[in-house]
Amino acid sequence: MQARQAPTAPQLCFGEVRHARLAPKANRFRYGVHFLRLPLRRDA
């Protein structure tokens, strides 16, 4: 198995948040999100 390498440059990532509830009253929603991934680890 190969080790996964961390990205070396900042990345703009996109995703989706989902939520569902059944009680006391049914409710469901989803919405898009985005975030910036910054590399924090550096190999010396």
C-alpha positions in Angstrom: 0.0 0.0 0.0 1.4 3.4 -0.9 1.3 6.4 1.4 -1.1 9.2 0.4 0.8 12.4 -0.3 -0.6 15.7 1.0 -1.2 18.5 -1.6 1.6 21.0 -2.0 -0.6 23.9 -3.1 -3.8 25.4 -1.7 -7.0 23.9 -3.1 -10.5 25.3 -3.5 -12.9 22.4 -2.6 -16.7 22.1 -3.2 -19.2 19.9 -1.5 -22.7 19.5 -0.1 -24.2 19.4 3.4 -27.2 17.3 3.9 -29.5 17.0 7.0 -32.7 15.0 7.6 -34.9 14.8 10.7 -38.0 12.7 11.2 -39.3 13.8 14.6 -41.0 15.9 16.0 -41.7 17.1 12.5 -40.1 15.8 9.3 -37.5 18.2 7.9 -34.8 17.8 5.3 -32.5 20.2 3.6 -29.2 20.3 1.7 -27.0 23.2 0.6 -23.7 23.6 -1.2 -20.5 24.6 0.6 -17.0 25.5 -0.4 -13.8 25.8 1.5 -10.1 26.4 1.1 -7.7 23.6 1.8 -4.3 24.8 2.9 -1.2 22.5 3.2 0.1 22.7 6.7 2.6 19.8 6.7 6.0 20.3 5.1 8.6 17.5 4.7 12.0 18.7 6.0 
